[in-house]
């Protein structure tokens, strides 16, 4: 059974920007860690990130959080 969780956060712009930078780097490192592993190296480059995100839900959650954070920051610009 899938249940959705909604999180609301109020962050100062500087904190949100720092959080965005941190999440982006953690996501990059997480994907890079698996990119050349035997499990994913034979998957075409264009599909590999999606395969990694499907296998590792914490990375997928980071990507989704980054998207929501970016949208909120653009909305307030």
Buried (B, 14 or more C-beta within 10 A) or exposed (E): EEEEEEEEEEBEEEEBEEBBEEBBEBBEEBBEEBBEEEEBEEBEEEEBBEBBBEEBEEBBBBBEBBEEBBEBBEEEE
